[in-house]
Amino acid sequence: MENIGILGGTFDPIHLGHTEPVKQLMSCLSLNKVLLIPANIPPHKTSPNVTAKQRADMVKLVCNEEEYFYCDNRELARSGHSYTVDTLTELKQCYPKQRLFFIMGLDSLLTFTTWHKYQQILSLCHVVVNTRPNYQLNSVNEATRQLLNQHKITRLAELEQKACGGILIIPEIIELLTQHNATAPIKPLININISSSEIRHRLASKQNCDQFLNAKVCAFINKNRLYR
């Protein structure tokens, strides 16, 4: 069975903190490809001088350099609110025989039980939670604790047997994979501690962001004088 990774976000702009961990996850989870899905955002939240098309164009620039990355614009083409469950339902229709791995950060997991039809989301995919160093799961709210008790993958056999419904916590899954294949330990995921909002602030202040951005994305931003 093929495995497809899904990473959504406003990508305003897309940066290495988005893409580098996912590139490592590809080998860890045997992903055959990754769909990058720019999210639609309300007009009042749009960054100055940056359109939805420009955000998507920056994602495409990254995908052009990564063989297994693909830009999927379905949420930008959809009118009204874009709910994750709707996107995953469409993707499952496109990829009925593949396993879907929906990648999110720990901050998203902490609010996941408030998402629209979150239980249906877990019927369509596995959820991969990319945490930061020294993460804390013991302080989550009761709803999230119950969710993890029901869905967290703690054995590789569970992952191999389930087509959906699991929650994979990185780095816990990496540790399991390393134990399973002790001769080829997996390195911890790269953690590039930067956010899109910080990059926008640095660009507005005319600070250099080359170390956080793909070179072609950086050139695109400079050429179009975005985030100034």
N, C-alpha and C positions, 0 to 999 in steps of 0.2 A: 504494500500500500504506500502510495506517495504521500509525503508530508509537505504542507504548504504553510509558511509563516505569514502572518498578517500584522502589519504595524501601521496603525492609524495615528493621525496627529494633525495639528494645524500646519506644522512645518514652516514656521514663520520667523526665521528661515530654518530649513533643514540643516543639521550640523552633525559633526562626528559623534557627538553624544547619542544621537539617534542611531547611526548606522554601524559604528564599530562593534558595539556589543552584539548586534543582530548578526553581523558577519561571523562572529565566533559561535553564536547559537546555531548557525547553519550546520556546522559539523557536529556539535553536541547532540542535536535533535534530528540529525539526518534530514534536514529540510531540502527539498528539491528546488524550491524557489521561495522568494519572499515578495509579497505584494505590499507596496507602500501606498497608503490611501490618504491623500490630503483631505482634511475635514472641512466642511463648510462652516463658516463662523458668522455670527450676526454682523451686520454692517457697522454698528457702533464699536465693534471690537477690532475692526480691520486696521492694520498698521498704516501709518501715513504713506501714501504713494505705492502701496503694495496691493495688487489685485489677486484674486483667486487664481487667475491664469499664471501670474508670475510665481506664485507659490508652487503651483504644479510644474511650471517650467524648471524651477530649481530642483524639484524632485526628479524630473526626467533627466537632468544633467547628471545627477548621481547615478541613476539607473543605467545610463549609457555607458558608465565605466565599470559597472558591476554586472557580470554575466547573468547572475541569478536574481537580480532585483528588477521588479516591474512596477511602473507607476499605474495605479488604478484610480481613475477620476470619477467613479460612480457617485460618490457623495457630493461632489461639486455639481454634477449634472442633475441631482435630485432636488426637486422643489420642496420647500418646507423644512421641518426638522429632520436631521439625519440621526437616526438611532442606530447604535451598534447592532442591535438584534436584526434590523432590517437589512443592513449590509451583509451580515453573516448568513442570513436566510438566502439572499441572492447568490452569495458565493457558494453556498452548499448546493444550490441548483446548478451552478456552473461546474462544480467539482464534486459530484455525488459520491465518487469512490475514493476520494482523498481525505486524509485527516487534516483538519485545520488547527493551527496553533496561533491563538490570538495573544500578542505580546503587549504587556502593559508594565507600568512602573508600580512600585509599592504604594505610592500616593493614590493611584487609581483603585488598587485593591481595597484600600481603606474605605472607599465610598461605593464599592461595587454593588453592595446590597441595596443601594438606592437607585441603581440604574434601571431604566425602562426594561421590563421583562428580563431581568438578569438571570433568572432560572432557565429561561428558554435559551439564553446565550450558551449556557453550559450544556445544553442538549445538542448544540451545533459544533462545538469546538472544545479543545483543551485551552486553558488559560495559562500563559507563561508569565510569571511575575519576576521582573528583573529588579532586584533590590540593590541598595547601596551598601558599602561596607558598614559594619556595626549596626545592621538593621535590627529593629525590635519588633517581633510579632507578639510578644507577651502583653503588650499594652493595647491591643486592638479592641474594638467594641465587641459586645456579645454577639451581635448578628454576624460579624466577620469571623469570630471564633467558631461559631456553629458551622458556618460555611466551610471553613478549613477542615473542621472535624469530619465533615461529610465528603469532601472532595479532594483534599490534598493527597498527592501521590507520594507514597513513602517507600514503595518498592518498584523496581524496574519492571517486574512482571505485570504490575497493574497497568503501566503505560503501554506495554506491548499488547495487552489484551483489550484495552479500551479504545474505542474510536473517538470518544469525546467524553466530556464531563469531569476531567481531571484538572486540578490546579497544581502547577509545577512551580516550586519556589527555587529560584536561582539565588544562591549557589548550592542549595541542598541537592538538587538533581545532578549538578556537576560532581559533587562528592560521591553520589551513588554510582554514577557512570565510571568514575575513577576507580572505585572499589571493584566494580565489575570487570574493569580492564586495567589491572594494576600495572601492566607493562607499558602502558601509554597514558600516563596521568594527564588530565585536562587542565590547562592553565585557568586561573580565575578570570572572569570576564573583565575586560578593560572598563574602567570607570572614568569617563571624561566629565568632570564635575563642572558642567556649564549648562545653562538653560537658554532657550531662544530669547527670553526677555532680557537676560543679561547681555546676549550678543547684540540685540537691538540697541540697548543702552550704550554699549561700547562703540557701536557704529555711529550712533548719534553724537557721541563725544569724540569722534574721529580717532578712536583707538584701534590698533591693529587686531584683527581677528583671524589671521591666516592659520593659526594653530588649531582653530576650532571648526574651520570650514573646508569643504572640498574646494580645490583650487578653482575649478570652473564655476562653482557657485559664488565664490568670492569675486571672481571677475565679472559675473553677471550682476551682482549687487553693485559693484563699482561702476560698471558701464551704465546701469539704469538709475544710479544715484538713489538706491533704495535705503530706507531707514535713516535718512538724513534729517 
